[in-house]
Amino acid sequence: MARVEILRPQTVEDFEKYYDLRWRILRKPWNQPRGSEKDEFDEKAFHIMALADGQIVGVGRIHFNSEEEAQIRYMAVETAYQGKGIGSLILKMLEEQALREGARYIVLNGRENAVEFYRRNDYRIVEKGHTLFGSVEHRKMRKDLR
């Protein structure tokens, strides 16, 4: 596998590719429209993307719900690059940013098929989460940072 670089999207083109990956992995398989991959927190959130072979292969975002609570959303890695540690690199960068900004803990709503990934990265299930698109089960998860 090519060297993976983790950085923040900067240009309009970066963000177009970033949101395209988010939509293709997290929304398109459930026939959700373009635009559904964005929310009201995107403007103030901290975004990360992983590049390999000059292409965006992973994305993630963190925003704050309160001074102490940060939330990770929209983690996605290209199918061909899953299982290669890219998600963990993105997660680590988001956690480091949360710590820099003073978060005491991070919450997220992990899809059922991603729960083990988050557990391997020291997140624990807090409670059953919501069901997205009528079929995608989630678990509310948490990681204490201090």
Secondary structure, DSSP 8 states (H G I E B T S, - for coil): ---EEEE---SHHHHHHHHHHHHHHHTGGGT--TTTT--TTGGGSEEEEEEETTEEEEEEEEEESSSSEEEEEEEEE-GGGTTSSHHHHHHHHHHHHHHHTT-SEEEEEEEGGGHHHHHHTT-EEEEEEEEETTTEEEEEEEEE--
